Amino acid sequence: MSKNILFYTYEYPPIGTGVANASKFIFQEFSKRDDYKVDVITSSIENKWEKIKLYDNITMYKVPIGKKTQEKLNKQTPLEMGKFTILSTLLSIKLHLKKKYSVAHFFGYPGGFPTLLFAWRTPYIISLRGVDVPGYNEAFKKYYFLYKPAIKIVWRFAKKVIANSEGLAEMANRVYPNLTIDIIPNGVDTDLFKPIDEKDKLKKFTITAGPTTMTVKKGLEYLIEGFSIFNKKYPDTLLAFIGSGKYEPKLKELVSEKNLNDKIKFLGWKPKEWVPKNLPKFHLLCLPSINEGMANAILEGIACGLPIIVTNTGGTKEMFNNNGIIVRKRNSQDIASALEKIYTDKKFYEECQRNSRERASLLNWERVGSDYLNIYDKISS
């Protein structure tokens, strides 16, 4: 007999970034299990109610949160998130009245609120992804004081609370001390993202932060400053940013101030097909985040065999395997020194390449999907 799962995810492609990417691959894994029937509640890009058959065993319901233009696909507003909370709650009432669910699964925001009405008959689990953890995103600081007391109640009655990294779990424990939080890290498609021969890489040594939304928490200004120091000593090097965001104008100003317009390029957002073909051509990935959940950019980079320079935040522990250098947050000099070490030490560079790919091979979506299905089995048995 099939088990019914109700899955909430605010982001699903083309809306969103990290959560959307993870949702997509998790559903691909769920589609292989016909003993589960999954109803998914997510957001509509067309600002209308939609119902689609994603896979034979997965039905997706999309709720209207507002018309999403191409430029706003990766930017979610408090108003849109509020609409999703209300409308997903109303839809879940309708779905709960039609069928009995074995488990409700909240994947990031809205963090479990809609299920409280049916918690007495449907056990639920919470997957922490970042913005749903108070303190994670400075942009939502003024909303967290309202959100924090409520989310503690939701976490308390969840059958499982799961974070995608030890760093995010530690942040959640500052909100709710002594709460038991399991770890299921993000995955990466190692068949799609893979290394290439050194001769096929870009001619000049080129650094990237990977495909990323340009926000303050990414620490990209420190990368620019660190690269500026490094490039003065090694002028035949380049830095390229993939992506965009509200912080991009300030970053471009900084580049101009340092007279690095010919050395630092802003490539903008690229089609999803572009990334696995071109990311392996870079030589190194540096993402000095101030705050992070578990960055897909780093996962994709290590799958491509790139050495990494990262800060000790988010999923660093899960993705680091002597495959680069961990630097202090907000420290441009640390970044400059790390860049020089990897650039000048060929043996270390090659060792980092091997270790990155080795680590990525352990972080696959099949394992992630299996881990969640095992939890469903235990809760519903």
C-alpha positions in Angstrom: 0.0 0.0 0.0 1.4 3.4 -1.0 2.2 6.0 1.7 1.1 9.6 1.1 3.6 12.4 1.8 2.7 16.1 1.8 5.8 18.2 0.9 6.1 22.0 1.2 8.8 23.9 -0.6 8.5 27.6 -1.3 11.1 27.4 -4.1 11.0 25.1 -7.1 12.6 25.9 -10.5 12.5 28.4 -12.0 11.8 30.2 -8.7 14.7 30.3 -6.3 18.3 29.0 -6.1 19.6 26.6 -3.5 16.3 25.3 -2.1 14.9 25.0 -5.6 17.9 23.0 -6.8 17.7 20.7 -3.9 13.9 20.2 -4.3 14.3 19.3 -7.9 16.9 16.5 -7.3 15.1 15.2 -4.2 11.9 14.7 -6.2 13.9 12.9 -8.9 14.9 10.4 -6.3 11.4 10.2 -4.8 10.1 9.4 -8.3 12.0 6.1 -8.2 9.8 4.8 -5.3 6.3 3.9 -6.4 5.4 2.9 -2.8 5.2 6.6 -2.1 2.7 9.2 -3.4 3.9 12.7 -2.9 1.8 15.9 -3.1 4.0 19.0 -3.3 2.9 22.6 -2.5 5.1 25.3 -4.0 4.9 28.7 -5.6 3.6 29.7 -9.0 5.6 31.9 -11.4 2.4 32.9 -13.2 0.5 34.1 -10.1 -2.2 31.5 -10.5 -3.3 28.2 -9.0 -1.8 25.3 -10.9 -1.8 21.5 -10.6 0.7 19.4 -12.6 1.8 15.8 -12.7 5.5 16.1 -12.0 6.1 12.3 -12.0 3.8 9.4 -12.0 3.8 9.4 -8.2 4.3 13.2 -7.6 1.6 15.8 -8.0 2.6 19.4 -7.7 0.3 22.2 -6.6 1.4 25.8 -7.2 -0.1 28.7 -5.3 -0.2 32.3 -6.6 2.3 34.6 -4.8 2.5 37.3 -7.4 3.8 37.5 -11.0 7.5 36.7 -11.1 9.6 38.3 -13.8 12.9 36.9 -14.9 14.8 39.4 -12.9 13.0 38.5 -9.7 13.1 34.7 -9.8 15.9 34.6 -7.2 14.5 37.4 -5.0 11.7 36.6 -2.6 9.9 39.4 -0.7 8.3 39.2 2.7 4.9 39.9 1.1 5.3 36.9 -1.3 6.4 34.7 1.5 3.4 35.8 3.6 1.1 35.0 0.7 2.6 31.6 0.4 2.2 30.9 4.1 -1.5 31.8 4.0 -2.4 30.1 0.7 -0.4 26.9 1.4 -2.2 26.6 4.7 -5.6 26.9 3.0 -4.6 24.4 0.3 -3.2 22.0 2.9 -6.6 22.0 4.7 -8.3 21.0 1.5 -5.8 18.3 0.8 -5.9 16.9 4.4 -9.7 16.7 4.2 -9.3 14.5 1.0 -6.7 12.0 2.2 -4.6 10.8 5.1 -0.9 11.7 5.0 1.8 9.6 6.6 4.2 12.5 6.9 4.3 16.2 6.2 7.7 17.6 5.2 8.6 21.2 5.3 11.6 22.0 3.2 12.8 25.4 4.3 10.3 28.3 4.5 7.5 28.4 5.8 9.0 26.2 8.3 6.0 24.1 9.4 3.3 26.7 10.3 0.6 25.3 7.9 0.8 21.8 9.4 0.0 22.7 13.0 -3.7 22.5 12.3 -3.2 18.8 11.5 -0.3 17.9 13.7 -2.6 15.8 15.8 -3.0 13.3 13.0 -0.1 13.9 10.6 3.5 13.8 12.0 5.8 16.3 10.4 9.5 16.9 9.9 11.4 20.2 9.3 14.3 20.7 7.0 16.3 23.8 7.8 17.7 25.5 4.8 18.8 29.0 5.8 16.4 31.9 5.8 13.9 29.9 7.9 16.5 30.0 10.8 16.3 33.3 12.8 19.5 35.2 12.5 20.5 33.7 9.2 19.6 36.6 6.9 20.2 40.2 8.0 17.6 41.4 5.5 14.9 39.7 7.5 16.2 40.8 10.9 13.1 42.9 11.6 10.8 40.0 11.0 12.7 37.4 13.0 11.6 38.8 16.4 8.0 37.8 15.4 9.1 34.6 13.7 11.3 33.3 16.5 8.8 32.5 19.3 6.5 30.7 16.8 9.2 28.7 15.1 10.4 27.3 18.5 6.9 25.9 19.0 6.9 24.3 15.5 10.4 22.8 16.1 9.4 21.4 19.5 6.6 19.3 18.1 8.3 18.1 14.9 9.2 14.4 14.7 12.6 15.4 13.2 14.4 18.7 12.7 17.1 18.4 10.0 19.7 20.9 8.9 21.7 20.8 5.7 25.0 21.5 7.6 26.5 21.5 11.0 26.9 25.3 10.8 23.2 25.8 10.3 22.4 23.4 13.1 24.6 25.4 15.4 22.7 28.6 14.5 19.4 26.9 15.1 20.6 25.7 18.5 21.3 29.3 19.4 17.6 29.8 18.9 16.5 26.6 20.6 19.3 25.2 22.9 19.5 21.5 23.3 17.2 20.7 20.4 18.3 17.5 18.7 19.0 18.4 15.0 20.1 15.7 12.5 22.2 16.6 9.5 21.4 15.7 5.9 23.7 17.7 3.6 22.9 18.9 0.1 23.9 16.8 -2.8 25.5 17.4 -6.2 25.1 15.7 -9.6 28.6 14.3 -10.1 27.7 13.0 -13.6 26.8 16.5 -14.7 29.5 18.4 -12.8 32.9 16.8 -13.4 36.6 17.7 -14.0 38.2 18.4 -17.3 41.8 18.1 -18.5 44.0 20.9 -17.4 44.8 21.8 -21.0 41.1 22.5 -21.6 40.9 25.1 -18.8 40.9 28.9 -19.4 44.3 30.1 -20.6 44.9 32.5 -17.7 44.5 31.4 -14.1 41.0 32.4 -13.3 39.2 32.4 -10.0 35.4 32.4 -9.5 32.9 32.5 -6.7 30.7 30.1 -8.6 27.1 30.8 -9.6 25.8 32.9 -6.7 23.4 35.7 -5.8 25.4 38.8 -4.9 24.4 39.7 -1.3 26.3 41.0 1.6 26.4 37.6 3.3 28.5 36.2 0.5 31.6 38.3 1.5 32.4 39.1 -2.1 33.9 42.5 -1.4 36.6 40.7 0.7 37.3 38.5 -2.3 37.7 41.5 -4.5 40.1 43.1 -2.0 42.0 39.9 -1.5 42.3 39.4 -5.2 43.5 43.0 -5.6 46.4 42.2 -3.2 47.2 38.9 -4.9 46.9 40.4 -8.5 49.5 43.1 -7.8 52.0 40.3 -7.3 50.7 38.0 -10.0 49.1 40.2 -12.6 48.5 37.4 -15.1 45.4 36.3 -13.2 41.7 37.0 -13.4 38.5 36.9 -11.3 35.1 36.3 -12.8 31.7 36.5 -11.0 28.7 34.4 -12.2 25.4 35.7 -11.1 23.8 39.0 -10.1 22.0 40.6 -7.1 21.3 43.8 -5.3 24.9 44.1 -4.1 26.3 43.9 -7.6 26.5 47.8 -8.1 28.6 48.2 -5.0 30.9 45.4 -6.0 31.4 47.0 -9.4 32.2 50.4 -7.7 34.8 48.7 -5.6 36.3 47.1 -8.7 36.5 50.5 -10.5 38.0 52.1 -7.4 40.8 49.6 -7.5 41.3 49.9 -11.3 40.6 46.3 -11.8 38.0 46.5 -14.6 40.2 44.6 -17.0 41.0 41.9 -14.4 37.6 41.3 -12.7 34.6 40.4 -14.9 30.9 40.3 -14.1 29.4 37.6 -16.3 25.8 37.9 -15.1 23.3 35.1 -14.7 23.9 32.2 -17.1 21.5 29.5 -18.3 21.6 26.4 -16.1 23.1 24.5 -19.1 26.0 26.9 -19.2 27.3 26.1 -15.7 28.4 22.4 -15.9 30.0 23.1 -19.2 32.0 26.1 -18.1 32.6 25.9 -14.4 35.2 23.2 -14.8 37.2 25.6 -17.0 38.0 27.8 -14.0 41.0 27.0 -11.8 39.8 27.8 -8.3 36.6 28.6 -6.4 36.6 31.2 -3.6 33.4 31.9 -1.7 34.3 33.7 1.6 30.7 33.8 3.0 29.9 35.5 6.2 26.8 33.3 6.6 25.8 30.3 4.6 23.6 27.2 4.7 25.3 24.8 2.3 26.3 26.5 -0.9 25.5 24.8 -4.1 28.2 26.8 -5.8 30.8 25.1 -3.6 29.3 21.7 -4.1 29.3 22.1 -7.9 32.9 23.5 -7.7 34.3 20.5 -5.8 32.4 18.1 -8.1 34.3 19.8 -11.0 37.6 19.2 -9.1 38.2 22.8 -8.2 40.3 23.7 -5.1 38.3 25.9 -2.8 38.9 28.9 -0.5 36.0 29.1 2.0 35.2 30.4 5.5 34.2 28.3 8.4 30.5 28.7 8.0 27.5 26.6 6.8 28.5 23.4 5.2 32.2 23.9 5.3 32.8 20.8 7.4 30.8 18.6 5.0 32.5 19.9 1.9 36.1 20.3 3.1 38.6 17.5 2.7 42.0 19.1 2.5 40.9 20.4 -0.8 41.8 24.0 -0.3 42.1 26.6 2.5 39.8 27.8 5.2 40.1 31.6 5.8 38.8 33.9 8.5 35.6 35.8 7.7 36.0 39.3 6.5 39.7 38.9 6.0 41.1 40.0 2.7 44.7 39.3 3.6 43.8 35.7 4.4 42.2 35.4 1.0 45.3 36.9 -0.8 47.6 34.5 1.0 45.4 31.5 0.2 45.2 32.5 -3.4 49.0 32.7 -3.6 49.5 29.3 -1.9 47.2 27.5 -4.3 48.6 29.5 -7.3 52.3 28.9 -6.6 52.3 25.4 -5.1 51.5 23.1 -8.0 51.7 19.9 -5.9 49.2 21.4 -3.4 46.9 22.6 -6.2 46.8 19.1 -7.8 46.2 17.5 -4.4 43.3 19.9 -3.8 41.8 19.0 -7.2 41.8 15.3 -6.3 40.4 15.8 -2.9 37.6 18.0 -4.1 36.3 15.4 -6.5 36.7 12.7 -3.9 34.6 14.6 -1.4 32.0 15.4 -4.0 31.6 11.7 -4.8 30.2 11.2 -1.2 27.7 14.0 -1.6 25.2 12.7 -4.1 21.4 13.2 -4.4 20.7 9.5 -4.3 22.0 9.4 -0.8 20.0 12.5 0.2 16.8 11.1 -1.2 17.4 7.8 0.5 18.1 9.4 3.9 14.7 11.3 3.7 12.8 8.2 2.6 14.3 6.2 5.5 13.0 8.9 7.9 9.5 8.7 6.3 9.6 4.9 6.8 10.5 5.1 10.4 7.9 7.8 11.2 5.1 6.1 9.4 5.8 2.5 10.5 
